[in-house]
């Protein structure tokens, strides 16, 4: 392409960017055009946030990793703005970085290459060109990383200086468009947050999920129907914004109906239906394609393919009570409203609300398949089933978080209660937050620790527990679940740090990595294969440790890890079997033995220090019963025997068999939180003392236990 043609294309792209409104559409176009200029096979954009650089968009032309790339759009992680990573260095210094081979960096550079995506997908990164995205006012909005410049034969080559100059010129205009897109999105989200004050179910996270799911369903439908890419990008941009406003008409529904906790009467439900018309009326004076799409979606997203939805055809007046009104059905319903109808129902079923629990994914998929041709457009249902991994990634990215309207202000006595703070410091949040804390703790002990493999393993552990790992079902044991696994891994990291500070043992980076992997997979033996449809994984309770060892052997072999690591992880997992005396086990070294003791200790304390440990004991009883573990005939038995079991078995294991490693964790809390206390032991003693009180107060009375426990659960 000649220089005038390149200049013309840049100007045309800048003009196209000015027409886009949604931040995702802007990122998509920026990255696509930058890749064209640089002849790059792949690329990524990170946006600046208060916590660093947030991974936001990725593309590639390599078909074998397309699905992983699309799902990756919605995977949330951040990178600090410092000199340890390529994009972090780029943001921190404002310098462009050019690398000819990412796996052979010059010895004098301070940053390293993160091979996580390559290891996960089999992709091979070679040449890299990273540059800061700065506005004309010199505001850093993000970093763009282009990967693998290609020659005429699609073979990776270095990025030439000439191509770098063109991309650099384009980057300034791209940064301005991205900044505008972020402003637009934040404005809409602020409108949604105002709506949250009236309707707790209409959260910012919900509308972002509906927006993302709608856009991905449309794009897959477009691929199935060979729609040209320019049209797809144009309508995706409009749809993402319009879908977020699908329920804006609820602002006109009275509070006593909108916030009613119980079931609505027929008349009340008829009034709720009016939100479709109220929403459409907000866009009555349509002046743009976006206004038109917003109106169509707001009015029609509760219509059904078979004609049984609402509001149907109406004359402009509110006539929902007119039984003779003509329904809308099939292709009479506007296309993009049919998409949002499917996305909205999917997310409603997958989300927890005050009046219902979240449905399991397999149940949601079964219902949607059943409603194809009745509630939903069959072509759109088919498109959804082609991108379930992407849909589930969207669910993970935009999780519901507590907001001001559903958090009760704590009393002054609660604020003075140190246990409130300690519970937060023990729990640490969602799996992603816990993993960030684990990595931070490791960084306190090891400079420049290579987290690539742990990043890959964490991603795979999430896939395993959610049923997205090839050959395996989702975890179905309510007590030994993903939350338990992450709590154990966090306790392990804290214990390793405690041993480090007490000088009991300074573990090598390889052993730390091995210990974390063993913790990640120590209960994988409770997960059933796809072909195993009898009962739950709890049936393997009495020998699940052996199955976990086999699982981790298969996994580590599949990702090319050494036989030495495989053996070490197996030796460590043995220590989580309560009936096995630790001194009867064999280890290859003192370092491996001590790491095994740490894992065994972490497995105990993470359970028993849990703030809802007592409330969760009936879930443990269900697993023990299905697994054929003798000694427990009812939930009352597990309560009445917990104190004796702790004093006769657990205390000996913690303070004698595992050499009292549990006491070293005090050093971690001293340094990390400036608290001179073993928070795990304190929490365990509190739980044991309370259940001892209940055993005296509620002898053999299940209802009495339920009444006294802090949270109510069903037995």
GUVEX-358311 format. One record per residue (C-alpha): x, y, z. Coordinates in pm, 1 decimal. Layout:
REM GUVEX-358311
      east     north        up
         X         Y         Z
...
This chain:
REM GUVEX-358311
      east     north        up
       0.0       0.0       0.0
     136.7     342.7     -95.9
     199.0     619.4     158.0
     -95.4     832.4      29.7
    -325.1     530.1      58.9
    -208.6     465.8     416.4
    -264.5     831.0     507.2
    -611.5     819.8     350.8
    -701.2     504.0     544.1
    -590.4     659.5     872.0
    -808.7     965.9     811.6
   -1105.7     747.6     713.1
   -1063.8     534.9    1027.5
   -1047.9     845.9    1247.4
   -1373.0     965.3    1087.5
   -1535.3     624.6    1152.7
   -1424.7     632.4    1516.3
   -1605.4     961.6    1568.9
   -1934.7     790.6    1481.6
   -1899.2     509.6    1734.2
   -2049.4     543.4    2080.7
   -1983.5     221.7    2274.2
   -1640.0     175.0    2428.1
   -1618.4    -189.3    2318.0
   -1692.4     -97.7    1956.4
   -1429.9     175.7    1972.1
   -1170.1     -64.0    2114.9
   -1258.0    -321.5    1849.3
   -1212.4     -69.6    1567.8
    -895.2      84.1    1712.5
    -728.3    -252.2    1751.9
    -842.1    -380.8    1413.0
    -716.4     -73.9    1226.4
    -388.3     -61.8    1420.0
    -329.7    -427.6    1333.9
    -397.0    -353.3     966.4
    -146.4     -68.4     970.9
     118.6    -283.7    1138.1
      21.1    -609.1     960.3
      -8.6    -768.8    1303.8
    -174.8   -1105.1    1360.1
    -293.6   -1019.3    1711.8
    -318.4    -738.3    1963.6
    -441.4    -632.6    2304.7
    -557.9    -307.5    2462.8
    -524.9    -235.1    2833.9
    -709.1      62.7    2982.8
    -594.5     265.5    3279.8
    -791.9     241.7    3604.3
    -727.8     341.2    3963.6
    -571.4      -0.6    4028.9
    -343.3     -10.8    3725.0
    -390.1    -136.8    3370.0
    -704.4    -343.6    3311.2
    -710.9    -602.6    3034.1
    -994.3    -491.0    2805.2
    -972.2    -614.3    2446.6
    -788.5    -874.6    2240.5
    -796.8    -986.0    1875.1
    -623.6   -1236.1    1652.4
    -653.1   -1371.0    1298.3
    -536.6   -1716.3    1409.9
    -852.4   -1926.7    1383.5
    -738.7   -2200.3    1623.5
    -759.4   -1963.7    1921.8
   -1056.9   -1747.6    1811.3
   -1299.2   -1874.3    2078.4
   -1043.1   -1829.0    2355.8
    -980.5   -1476.1    2233.5
   -1350.0   -1380.2    2226.8
   -1403.6   -1519.5    2577.1
   -1090.9   -1336.3    2692.2
   -1260.4   -1000.4    2622.6
   -1454.4   -1053.5    2940.2
   -1185.5   -1197.6    3168.3
   -1091.5    -938.5    3426.8
    -738.1    -890.7    3548.0
    -511.7    -595.6    3614.3
    -142.0    -527.8    3569.8
      40.4    -274.5    3786.3
     186.1      34.0    3621.2
     549.5     -42.6    3692.6
     854.1    -167.3    3504.6
     808.2    -542.3    3563.5
     586.5    -616.1    3259.2
     597.6    -496.7    2899.2
     272.4    -299.4    2911.2
     339.3    -181.3    3268.1
     679.2     -46.8    3161.8
     521.5     120.7    2860.0
     263.4     297.2    3080.7
     509.4     389.9    3354.7
     773.5     539.8    3124.6
     562.3     658.4    2830.7
     806.5     479.6    2599.6
     729.5     256.0    2303.6
     873.3     -95.4    2317.9
     973.4    -308.7    2021.3
    1066.9    -675.2    2071.9
    1175.8    -912.7    1795.6
    1133.0   -1233.0    1999.8
     935.6   -1226.9    2324.4
    1100.8   -1548.4    2447.4
    1452.1   -1406.6    2405.8
    1445.7   -1065.3    2568.2
    1771.1    -869.9    2605.4
    1937.4    -933.7    2941.1
    1936.2    -565.4    3038.1
    1560.2    -499.2    3022.4
    1374.2    -474.9    3356.9
    1051.1    -631.3    3232.0
     953.1    -989.9    3152.1
     714.6   -1147.5    2901.7
     397.9   -1309.4    3039.4
     340.4   -1627.6    2838.7
       5.0   -1707.6    3003.5
    -205.4   -1679.8    2685.3
      47.2   -1879.4    2483.2
      54.9   -2159.5    2739.2
    -322.5   -2168.9    2761.6
    -397.5   -2173.9    2388.0
     -85.6   -2299.2    2212.1
     -35.2   -1961.2    2042.2
     328.2   -1851.0    1985.0
     412.5   -1485.1    2045.2
     726.4   -1362.7    1869.7
     742.3    -995.1    1773.5
     581.1    -732.9    1997.7
     518.2    -359.9    1956.3
     371.2    -184.7    2263.2
     291.6     184.3    2282.4
     111.2     415.4    2526.5
    -226.9     557.4    2425.5
    -215.5     925.9    2516.6
    -458.4    1203.6    2426.4
    -348.1    1537.9    2285.9
    -362.7    1663.5    2645.8
    -104.8    1395.3    2735.9
    -354.7    1190.2    2940.5
    -269.9     819.9    2946.2
    -586.4     619.4    2868.8
    -419.6     284.0    2813.6
    -156.5      75.5    2636.6
    -186.6    -104.5    2301.8
      21.6    -415.9    2241.9
      48.8    -549.4    1885.7
     175.5    -903.9    1837.7
     342.2   -1088.7    1548.3
     391.7    -868.5    1244.7
     337.0   -1091.5     940.0
     506.7   -1111.7     601.5
     330.8   -1204.3     275.1
     340.8   -1574.5     370.2
     189.8   -1512.3     714.9
     520.2   -1580.1     888.2
     601.1   -1365.6    1197.5
     864.8   -1096.9    1141.8
     983.2    -793.1    1344.9
     780.2    -469.8    1331.8
     951.9    -231.2    1088.6
    1024.7     132.1    1190.7
     802.1     258.2     907.4
     497.1      64.7    1028.9
     566.4     173.8    1386.5
     551.2     539.3    1276.4
     208.6     494.5    1115.7
      68.4     317.9    1422.5
     213.2     587.1    1651.7
      42.5     861.3    1452.2
    -288.9     676.8    1464.8
    -256.6     607.9    1840.3
    -310.1     970.7    1945.3
    -644.6     993.4    1765.8
    -739.4     647.9    1895.3
    -672.1     758.6    2253.9
    -911.3    1052.3    2215.0
   -1183.9     821.7    2081.8
   -1130.3     575.9    2368.5
   -1152.4     855.9    2624.9
   -1482.0     969.1    2470.1
   -1614.4     611.5    2475.1
   -1529.5     576.3    2843.2
   -1717.3     900.2    2918.6
   -2023.0     775.3    2726.2
   -2024.7     444.3    2911.7
   -1983.0     606.8    3251.0
   -2271.9     844.4    3177.2
   -2503.3     553.0    3096.9
   -2388.2     356.2    3401.2
   -2460.3     655.5    3622.5
   -2814.0     659.2    3485.1
   -2842.6     288.9    3566.7
   -2708.1     345.6    3919.0
   -2980.7     603.5    3972.7
   -3235.2     344.5    3858.0
   -3089.0     100.5    4114.2
   -3217.1     327.4    4389.6
   -3568.6     243.2    4268.2
   -3527.1    -112.8    4140.7
   -3263.1    -323.3    4321.8
   -3278.1    -582.5    4044.1
   -3173.4    -334.9    3774.8
   -2802.9    -320.7    3858.0
   -2514.7    -181.6    3657.1
   -2367.9    -532.3    3642.6
   -2697.0    -674.6    3510.1
   -2721.1    -426.3    3223.5
   -2354.5    -476.7    3133.5
   -2412.4    -851.4    3118.8
   -2725.0    -810.1    2904.5
   -2535.6    -567.5    2680.9
   -2238.5    -800.1    2636.3
   -2449.2   -1114.3    2584.9
   -2672.4    -935.7    2332.6
   -2375.7    -813.8    2128.2
   -2210.0   -1156.5    2125.4
   -2533.2   -1334.1    2021.6
   -2577.2   -1082.9    1738.8
   -2217.5   -1123.5    1620.0
   -2246.3   -1502.5    1616.6
   -2579.1   -1479.2    1429.3
   -2407.8   -1244.1    1182.5
   -2123.0   -1493.7    1129.7
   -2378.0   -1767.8    1068.6
   -2551.3   -1550.2     807.7
   -2239.7   -1405.3     639.1
   -2316.7   -1043.9     729.9
   -2034.1    -811.8     625.3
   -1797.9    -703.3     909.3
   -1862.1    -328.9     865.6
   -2236.9    -376.5     920.6
   -2171.9    -602.4    1218.4
   -1945.9    -345.9    1386.5
   -2197.3     -67.7    1319.4
   -2494.9    -250.0    1472.6
   -2292.6    -403.3    1756.9
   -2201.7     -51.9    1860.6
   -2566.8      56.0    1871.4
   -2687.6    -267.8    2032.8
   -2443.0    -257.8    2323.8
   -2571.3      84.5    2425.6
   -2940.4      24.3    2354.3
   -2943.4    -307.4    2541.4
   -2821.3    -135.8    2856.8
   -3133.7      82.0    2852.5
   -3384.7    -199.0    2797.5
   -3558.9    -152.9    3135.4
   -3524.1     223.6    3169.6
   -3905.9     252.9    3168.2
   -3922.2     106.2    3519.4
   -3856.7     458.0    3641.7
   -4231.4     514.2    3589.4
   -4350.3     221.7    3804.2
   -4463.0     302.4    4162.8
   -4224.1     198.5    4441.4
   -4484.9      -8.7    4624.0
   -4500.3    -238.6    4320.6
   -4140.7    -221.0    4201.3
   -3995.9    -298.7    4546.3
   -4264.3    -538.1    4666.1
   -4079.1    -836.4    4820.2
   -4360.8   -1086.1    4770.3
   -4548.3   -1216.1    4467.2
   -4733.0    -957.3    4258.3
   -5109.5    -972.7    4210.8
   -5245.9    -992.1    3857.0
   -5332.5    -622.2    3859.9
   -4987.2    -529.8    3991.0
   -4822.6    -736.5    3719.0
   -5031.0    -556.6    3457.9
   -4889.5    -229.9    3590.0
   -4534.2    -367.5    3577.8
   -4590.1    -439.7    3208.9
   -4625.5     -67.0    3150.0
   -4249.4     -21.4    3185.6
   -4210.7    -129.7    2822.7
   -4431.6     156.2    2704.1
   -4283.1     410.1    2946.0
   -3936.8     317.0    2820.2
   -4039.2     349.8    2456.8
   -4190.8     689.5    2524.7
   -3854.7     819.1    2649.0
   -3727.1     773.3    2292.4
   -4044.8     894.7    2123.6
   -3880.7    1178.0    1930.5
   -3630.2     958.0    1750.8
   -3349.0    1156.2    1594.4
   -3091.9     883.8    1533.4
   -3046.7     512.3    1471.1
   -2953.8     470.7    1837.3
   -3278.6     632.6    1952.5
   -3475.7     407.3    1721.7
   -3305.4      94.1    1847.6
   -3347.2     201.7    2211.3
   -3718.3     253.5    2149.9
   -3764.1     -82.1    1975.8
   -3581.7    -273.4    2249.2
   -3747.5     -96.5    2541.7
   -4092.3    -159.3    2393.6
   -4048.3    -515.5    2269.9
   -3798.4    -702.4    2488.3
   -4081.5    -888.4    2664.9
   -4245.4   -1005.1    2344.2
   -4234.3   -1379.9    2274.1
   -4174.0   -1558.5    1946.5
   -4508.0   -1742.6    1977.0
   -4709.0   -1422.5    2036.8
   -4777.5   -1464.8    2410.1
   -4561.1   -1176.9    2532.0
   -4640.3    -811.1    2594.7
   -4732.0    -531.4    2524.4
   -4831.3    -640.1    2171.9
   -4952.3    -390.0    1911.1
   -5087.8     -74.6    2069.0
   -5214.3     257.9    1939.6
   -5001.6     494.7    2143.6
   -5229.8     492.2    2446.2
   -5179.4     262.1    2742.8
   -5413.8     -23.8    2649.3
   -5257.2    -323.6    2822.9
   -5597.0    -418.1    2957.8
   -5748.3    -441.7    2608.8
   -5793.3    -817.7    2569.5
   -5855.7    -774.0    2193.6
   -5521.6    -612.8    2114.3
   -5323.0    -791.0    1844.9
   -5012.7    -974.5    1975.8
   -4672.0    -953.3    1812.3
   -4513.4   -1280.3    1712.0
   -4222.0   -1416.4    1511.3
   -4049.6   -1168.4    1286.3
   -4308.3    -900.7    1368.6
   -4097.3    -847.7    1681.2
   -3800.6    -620.4    1596.1
   -3483.4    -824.2    1550.8
   -3268.5    -656.0    1814.8
   -3550.6    -674.0    2070.4
   -3558.8   -1052.0    2012.8
   -3188.0   -1064.2    2092.9
   -3223.5    -864.7    2415.1
   -3523.6   -1077.1    2516.3
   -3299.7   -1386.4    2508.0
   -3006.4   -1216.4    2681.8
   -3230.2   -1066.7    2952.3
   -3394.8   -1398.7    3040.3
   -3060.0   -1578.3    3042.1
   -2911.6   -1329.6    3286.2
   -3223.4   -1317.3    3503.5
   -3206.4   -1695.0    3549.4
   -2829.3   -1693.0    3611.5
   -2844.7   -1413.8    3871.5
   -2918.6   -1435.6    4240.9
   -3195.9   -1211.4    4367.7
   -3355.8   -1157.6    4707.7
   -3651.3   -1369.1    4596.1
   -3458.7   -1651.4    4424.7
   -3125.1   -1828.1    4391.8
   -2921.9   -1840.2    4071.2
   -3006.9   -2133.9    3845.6
   -2733.8   -2386.7    3756.6
   -2605.7   -2333.6    3402.3
   -2723.1   -2675.5    3281.4
   -3079.9   -2592.1    3391.8
   -3069.5   -2254.7    3215.5
   -2949.5   -2413.0    2892.1
   -3217.9   -2680.7    2914.7
   -3493.1   -2419.3    2955.9
   -3365.4   -2201.9    2671.4
   -3346.4   -2502.4    2441.0
   -3702.0   -2595.6    2542.6
   -3826.2   -2239.7    2476.3
   -3668.8   -2219.3    2129.9
   -3954.2   -2145.4    1891.0
   -4187.3   -2054.8    2177.3
   -4032.0   -1772.1    2378.8
   -3720.9   -1719.6    2166.0
   -3618.4   -1689.2    1802.1
   -3470.2   -2033.8    1714.0
   -3182.2   -1884.8    1512.3
   -3076.5   -1673.1    1807.7
   -3095.1   -1969.2    2044.5
   -2867.3   -2160.9    1809.4
   -2622.2   -1869.8    1805.9
   -2620.0   -1859.9    2187.5
   -2534.2   -2229.1    2209.3
   -2238.6   -2174.0    1978.7
   -2076.2   -1928.0    2222.8
   -2158.0   -2060.4    2570.9
   -1795.9   -2017.9    2682.7
   -1815.6   -1648.5    2588.9
   -2152.3   -1606.2    2762.5
   -2017.5   -1758.3    3083.4
   -1706.5   -1538.2    3066.0
   -1939.4   -1235.1    3054.4
   -2117.2   -1364.2    3365.5
   -1782.4   -1389.6    3546.0
   -1658.4   -1046.3    3434.5
   -1962.1    -845.6    3542.8
   -2053.5    -999.7    3875.0
   -2307.3    -834.8    4104.0
   -2149.2    -642.1    4389.3
   -2320.6    -484.7    4691.7
   -2438.7    -129.6    4631.0
   -2547.7     153.5    4852.4
   -2914.6      60.4    4835.5
   -2871.4    -297.0    4961.5
   -2606.7    -254.0    5230.1
   -2723.9    -189.6    5581.4
   -2515.6      58.4    5775.0
   -2337.9    -116.7    6063.9
   -2418.9     -11.9    6417.1
   -2156.4     173.8    6619.0
   -2105.0    -136.4    6831.8
   -2034.9    -335.6    6515.9
   -1782.4     -77.6    6401.4
   -1603.4    -113.8    6732.4
   -1601.8    -493.7    6700.9
   -1259.7    -609.8    6573.9
   -1414.5    -936.6    6452.3
   -1578.8    -743.0    6165.5
   -1235.4    -645.7    6036.2
   -1086.0    -988.1    6102.4
   -1356.7   -1164.7    5907.0
   -1278.4    -945.3    5607.9
    -906.3   -1010.2    5639.4
    -962.9   -1385.8    5652.2
   -1215.0   -1400.8    5367.4
   -1053.1   -1161.9    5114.4
   -1339.6   -1156.1    4862.1
   -1411.2   -1337.9    4535.7
   -1171.9   -1593.5    4376.7
   -1001.8   -1326.1    4165.2
    -941.8   -1107.6    4472.5
    -809.4   -1406.0    4668.3
    -571.2   -1498.6    4388.4
    -440.1   -1141.8    4371.8
    -374.0   -1157.5    4747.8
    -196.3   -1493.0    4707.6
      30.1   -1347.5    4440.1
      99.1   -1042.8    4654.4
     198.7   -1262.9    4949.6
     433.2   -1463.4    4726.2
     590.4   -1140.7    4598.8
     673.8   -1050.9    4960.4
     902.5   -1355.0    4969.4
    1034.3   -1390.2    4613.1
    1150.0   -1108.1    4388.5
    1043.0   -1138.9    4022.8
     843.4   -1457.8    4080.7
     721.9   -1597.2    3746.0
     343.2   -1620.3    3783.2
     274.4   -1744.0    3429.5
     200.6   -2103.8    3523.2
      -2.3   -2011.9    3831.9
    -210.1   -1774.1    3615.1
    -277.0   -2061.5    3377.8
    -360.0   -2300.9    3662.7
    -596.2   -2051.3    3827.8
    -783.4   -2008.4    3501.0
    -808.0   -2386.4    3460.0
    -923.6   -2438.2    3818.9
   -1211.1   -2199.0    3753.8
   -1295.1   -2392.4    3437.8
   -1286.0   -2719.8    3630.4
   -1523.8   -2606.8    3903.8
   -1768.1   -2446.4    3658.9
   -1788.3   -2745.3    3423.4
   -1589.4   -2589.9    3137.9
   -1293.4   -2826.5    3161.5
   -1294.5   -3095.2    2889.1
   -1439.1   -3424.4    3008.9
   -1560.3   -3307.2    3350.9
   -1885.9   -3184.3    3502.9
   -1918.9   -2875.5    3719.0
   -1846.4   -2924.3    4089.5
   -2164.1   -3036.2    4268.5
   -2041.5   -3074.8    4627.1
   -2177.4   -2778.4    4823.1
   -1926.9   -2797.2    5109.2
   -1605.4   -2880.5    4922.7
   -1654.6   -2623.4    4647.7
   -1449.9   -2360.8    4463.5
   -1471.7   -2116.2    4755.1
   -1322.2   -2379.9    4984.4
   -1038.9   -2445.9    4738.7
    -950.2   -2076.9    4718.4
    -970.1   -2037.5    5098.7
    -728.8   -2329.3    5141.4
    -487.4   -2186.5    4884.3
    -492.1   -1847.3    5057.1
    -427.4   -2010.8    5397.0
    -138.1   -2204.8    5239.6
      20.1   -1883.6    5106.0
     -14.6   -1719.1    5447.5
     143.7   -2018.3    5621.1
     434.4   -2021.1    5373.9
     486.7   -1652.0    5448.4
     466.0   -1720.6    5823.7
     735.1   -1989.6    5794.4
     945.6   -1747.3    5591.1
     920.1   -1475.9    5856.7
     985.7   -1716.5    6146.1
    1286.1   -1865.7    5962.9
    1136.3   -2213.4    5995.2
    1185.0   -2266.2    5619.8
    1270.2   -2049.0    5320.2
    1102.6   -2230.0    5031.8
    1236.0   -2220.2    4677.7
    1013.5   -2057.8    4412.3
     964.2   -2402.7    4258.2
     829.8   -2545.6    4586.9
     599.9   -2244.6    4639.5
     457.6   -2295.1    4290.5
     415.8   -2666.7    4360.7
     239.8   -2600.0    4692.4
     -10.0   -2362.9    4530.1
     -82.2   -2615.5    4253.4
    -139.0   -2889.2    4513.3
    -381.4   -2660.6    4698.5
    -565.6   -2572.1    4378.2
    -623.6   -2939.5    4297.1
    -639.7   -3102.2    4640.4
   -1017.7   -3165.5    4614.7
   -1038.5   -3220.7    4237.9
   -1108.6   -3588.3    4312.4
   -1463.0   -3488.6    4412.3
   -1542.8   -3372.4    4058.1
   -1723.0   -3617.7    3832.2
   -1649.8   -3695.6    3470.3
   -1909.3   -3606.3    3207.4
   -2001.3   -3973.9    3173.5
   -2057.7   -4017.7    3547.9
   -2424.6   -3932.9    3603.6
   -2490.0   -4116.7    3929.6
   -2516.1   -3911.6    4250.2
   -2267.3   -3634.1    4319.7
   -1892.1   -3620.1    4363.9
   -1947.7   -3670.0    4736.8
   -1969.6   -4044.9    4673.2
   -1588.6   -4036.9    4636.0
   -1538.4   -3874.8    4979.2
   -1348.8   -4161.9    5144.2
   -1089.3   -4188.4    4867.3
   -1110.4   -3851.4    4692.0
    -750.8   -3765.6    4785.1
    -624.3   -4054.3    4569.3
    -847.6   -3936.4    4283.6
    -714.9   -3581.7    4330.2
    -358.3   -3708.5    4296.3
    -449.0   -3887.4    3972.1
    -622.4   -3573.9    3844.5
    -325.1   -3349.2    3914.5
     -92.3   -3604.9    3753.5
    -299.7   -3600.4    3435.0
    -327.0   -3222.5    3437.6
      40.9   -3149.9    3496.2
     139.2   -3404.0    3231.1
     -97.6   -3239.1    2979.4
      65.8   -2897.5    3033.1
     418.6   -3032.8    3008.5
     532.6   -3013.7    3371.0
     812.5   -3229.2    3504.4
     780.2   -3570.3    3667.4
     945.5   -3418.6    3973.7
     666.6   -3161.1    4013.5
     398.3   -3425.8    3958.2
     542.4   -3646.5    4234.5
     582.6   -3357.1    4475.9
     221.1   -3242.7    4432.7
      98.8   -3595.5    4497.4
     304.9   -3622.9    4814.8
     163.2   -3293.5    4940.4
    -200.9   -3384.3    4869.9
    -160.5   -3699.2    5082.1
    -139.8   -3471.6    5386.5
    -503.9   -3363.7    5347.3
    -631.9   -3714.8    5430.1
    -738.8   -3689.6    5794.8
    -719.9   -4061.6    5873.6
    -356.9   -4088.9    5758.9
     -86.3   -4017.2    6022.8
     159.7   -3769.7    5868.2
     461.7   -3958.6    6003.9
     359.1   -4263.1    5797.2
     397.4   -4072.1    5468.5
     707.9   -4061.5    5250.1
     849.5   -3740.2    5100.3
    1139.2   -3679.7    4868.0
    1283.6   -3405.6    5090.4
    1234.9   -3208.0    5409.7
    1118.3   -2911.6    5204.4
     843.9   -3117.1    5036.0
     738.7   -3271.1    5368.8
     700.7   -2931.1    5531.6
     500.7   -2798.6    5233.3
     273.6   -3101.6    5265.2
     222.2   -3025.3    5633.6
     138.4   -2666.1    5539.5
    -123.8   -2787.1    5290.6
    -274.4   -3023.7    5549.4
    -285.2   -2740.2    5803.1
    -438.6   -2497.1    5551.0
    -709.8   -2749.0    5461.3
    -817.4   -2766.4    5826.1
    -796.7   -2402.5    5928.0
    -961.6   -2268.6    5610.0
   -1269.4   -2477.7    5690.6
   -1295.0   -2434.9    6065.1
   -1214.5   -2062.2    6072.8
   -1481.7   -1984.7    5813.3
   -1729.0   -1737.7    5963.1
   -2017.0   -1961.1    5846.6
   -1846.8   -2289.9    5928.8
   -2120.8   -2394.4    6172.7
   -2396.5   -2303.7    5929.3
   -2224.0   -2510.8    5658.6
   -2190.7   -2827.6    5866.5
   -2521.1   -2971.4    5734.2
   -2369.9   -2948.2    5385.3
   -2073.2   -3149.9    5509.9
   -2314.1   -3403.0    5663.1
   -2480.3   -3451.2    5323.2
   -2142.0   -3525.1    5164.8
   -2037.2   -3763.9    5442.7
   -2367.2   -3947.8    5418.3
   -2344.2   -3994.0    5040.9
   -1980.1   -4092.6    5075.6
   -2063.0   -4366.6    5324.4
   -1860.9   -4219.4    5612.1
   -1985.6   -4390.3    5931.9
   -2075.1   -4223.5    6261.6
   -2324.6   -3959.1    6150.4
   -2694.9   -4036.0    6126.6
   -2827.3   -3678.4    6118.1
   -2717.4   -3315.8    6111.6
   -2753.6   -3309.3    6489.5
   -2482.7   -3577.0    6513.2
   -2231.0   -3365.9    6324.7
   -2299.6   -3070.8    6555.9
   -2282.3   -3273.5    6875.2
   -1957.7   -3447.8    6774.2
   -1770.3   -3146.2    6634.7
   -1628.2   -3030.7    6969.2
   -1494.6   -3375.9    7061.2
   -1357.8   -3428.4    6710.9
   -1174.1   -3098.2    6725.2
   -1021.3   -3158.4    7067.4
    -925.0   -3523.2    7015.4
    -825.4   -3526.8    6649.2
    -784.1   -3182.0    6495.6
    -581.5   -3015.1    6774.2
    -338.6   -3306.0    6779.4
    -301.6   -3291.1    6403.3
    -248.9   -2914.6    6397.2
     -20.0   -2870.6    6696.5
     164.5   -3205.6    6705.4
     143.2   -3409.9    6385.5
     202.1   -3106.5    6160.6
     468.3   -2972.8    6401.8
     265.1   -2669.7    6507.0
     314.6   -2492.4    6175.6
     -23.1   -2326.7    6233.9
     137.6   -2103.1    6497.7
     374.9   -1947.9    6241.7
      86.9   -1777.4    6065.0
      81.1   -1515.9    6341.1
     395.8   -1369.0    6184.6
     209.5   -1318.9    5856.5
     -72.9   -1122.8    6021.4
     181.5    -913.6    6211.3
     350.7    -801.1    5892.8
      55.3    -793.8    5653.5
    -207.7    -636.6    5879.7
     -12.0    -520.9    6186.1
    -221.5    -757.0    6403.9
     -30.5    -956.1    6663.2
    -272.3   -1247.1    6662.5
    -332.3   -1579.5    6489.3
    -665.3   -1492.0    6331.9
    -731.4   -1847.5    6214.6
    -688.7   -1999.9    6560.6
    -895.5   -1720.7    6716.4
   -1180.6   -1779.3    6470.0
   -1168.6   -2157.5    6520.5
   -1183.3   -2122.7    6899.3
   -1481.2   -1887.9    6861.4
   -1665.7   -2140.9    6643.3
   -1589.0   -2432.0    6876.8
   -1694.7   -2238.7    7186.5
   -2020.7   -2143.1    7020.2
   -2107.9   -2494.3    6907.6
   -2025.0   -2618.6    7256.8
   -2275.1   -2365.4    7392.2
   -2534.7   -2485.5    7140.6
   -2474.5   -2849.0    7232.1
   -2561.7   -2764.0    7591.3
   -2854.9   -2541.7    7497.1
   -3004.9   -2753.3    7218.9
   -2949.3   -3121.2    7304.9
   -3061.5   -3320.5    6995.8
   -3294.9   -3037.2    6885.6
   -3233.9   -2945.3    6521.2
   -3474.5   -2649.5    6527.4
   -3296.1   -2503.8    6827.5
   -2960.0   -2516.2    6645.8
   -3115.7   -2344.9    6347.3
   -3263.5   -2071.5    6565.6
   -2932.4   -1984.4    6731.7
   -2707.6   -1989.1    6427.8
   -2622.5   -1654.1    6275.3
   -2749.7   -1741.4    5926.7
   -3047.0   -1955.6    5843.7
   -2994.6   -2249.0    5608.2
   -3215.4   -2530.7    5495.8
   -3140.6   -2873.9    5637.7
